[in-house]
Amino acid sequence: MQLTIRIPDEYSLSIEKLTEKMGLKKSDIARLALKQFLDENSSEDKEKPFDKIKHLLGTAESKIDDLGQRHRDYLIQKIKKN
């Protein structure tokens, strides 16, 4: 299948630089970009975006119920103890 698209000039300049740097054709770069986009966005799992990154977020196991609301107070108390 053939696909024709219009792109901003800035994309065109970036693609030109990549063709020289990587020794690829423009169509190769377009195919690689489309493949990555499709792989990332057409997965069959219905996982929510948060679920995909929650392992990257920190966790607190302080057992302090209002730590999120009063974190400054707790931090000051801890500094004063040391």
C-alpha positions in Angstrom: 0.0 0.0 0.0 1.2 3.5 -0.7 0.4 6.4 1.6 1.0 10.1 1.0 1.1 12.6 3.9 1.8 16.2 4.4 4.3 17.2 7.1 5.5 20.4 8.6 8.8 21.8 7.3 10.5 21.2 10.7 9.7 17.4 10.4 11.1 17.4 6.9 14.4 18.9 8.1 14.6 16.4 10.9 13.9 13.5 8.5 16.6 14.8 6.1 19.2 14.8 9.0 18.2 11.3 10.0 18.5 9.9 6.4 22.0 11.2 6.3 22.9 10.1 9.8 21.4 6.6 9.6 21.8 5.9 6.0 18.1 5.2 5.6 15.5 6.3 3.0 12.7 8.7 4.1 10.2 5.9 3.5 12.2 3.6 5.9 12.0 6.3 8.6 8.3 6.7 8.1 7.7 3.0 8.3 9.7 2.7 11.5 7.8 5.6 13.1 4.4 4.1 12.0 5.4 0.7 13.3 6.4 2.1 16.7 3.2 4.2 16.9 1.0 1.2 16.0 2.8 -1.1 18.4 2.3 1.3 21.2 -1.3 2.2 20.5 -3.0 -0.9 19.1 -2.3 -3.4 21.8 -5.2 -5.7 22.5 -5.0 -5.2 26.3 -7.3 -2.7 27.7 -4.9 -1.5 30.3 -5.4 2.0 31.5 -2.6 4.5 31.0 -2.1 4.8 34.8 -1.7 1.0 35.0 1.1 1.1 32.5 3.2 3.5 34.6 2.2 2.8 38.2 5.3 0.7 38.7 7.3 3.9 38.0 5.7 5.9 40.8 7.0 5.9 44.3 5.1 4.3 47.2 4.9 5.3 50.8 4.3 2.7 53.5 4.3 5.0 56.4 0.9 4.0 57.8 0.2 7.7 58.2 -3.3 8.3 56.8 -3.0 12.1 56.2 0.6 12.1 54.9 -0.4 13.6 51.6 -2.2 16.5 53.2 0.2 17.2 56.0 3.5 16.2 54.6 5.1 19.5 55.4 4.1 19.2 59.1 5.6 15.7 59.3 8.8 16.8 57.5 9.3 19.7 59.9 8.8 17.3 62.9 11.3 14.9 61.5 13.9 17.7 61.0 13.4 19.0 64.5 14.0 15.5 66.0 17.4 15.3 64.2 
